[in-house]
């Protein structure tokens, strides 16, 4: 996550300074397009990716976020009178925090949807290839993909628990060792896991493009004009 943070820290202040001079629209729009490009790049990474490629795409994503955040915040603050900027800042923070929370649920929902499309067939074929009976393989392959997702994130191979002990003991020792090894489960679900990530990254890229379009519609540089306060007139008695 260091490249992501670094890109945001460097380009956030820079884009904020430039947006004060040239307006928020080009930087906020460009930032979202850069972020969309980084998501498409992450989607194209192979499962066994080199770290430099992953780190470079995270850096690009951080640059896109940094380009967007400061100009967008300045655009929001400039669009309201000074006396209402506290309320505007509070609403912006509320929507941002709510979006961060909702995005976790959206991410995992899309990820599980992508996994569910191909994970059962992959598990079934992988278990059959190592001698697991058809009935047991079919039962394991139809388990909810949520368990497989969290097992993958935790680096845990659940086969020793999912495959009945009597089935493991009946298998050749070499096959039972492969099934319960740390490498078997990650390699088995790597393709469905990559498919689920592709769904997430496509959705993120589309959302970024929509945000870029909305940022472009904001217009040019704009600062809300303040109206002079009206002095109260004395009442004649």
Secondary structure, DSSP 4 states (H G I P E B T S, - for coil): -HHHHHHHHHHHHHHHHHHHHH-SHHHHHHHHHHHHHHHHHHHHS-SS--HHHHHHHHHHHHHHHHHHHHHHHHHHHHTS-GGGHHHHHHHHHHHHHHHHHHHHHHHHHHHHHHHHHHHHHHHHHHHHHTT--HHHHHHHHTS-HHHHHHHHHHT--THHHHS-HHHHHHS-HHHHHHHTSHHHHHHHHHHHHHHHHHHHHHHHHHHHHHHHHHHHTT-S---PPPPPPPPPPPPP-
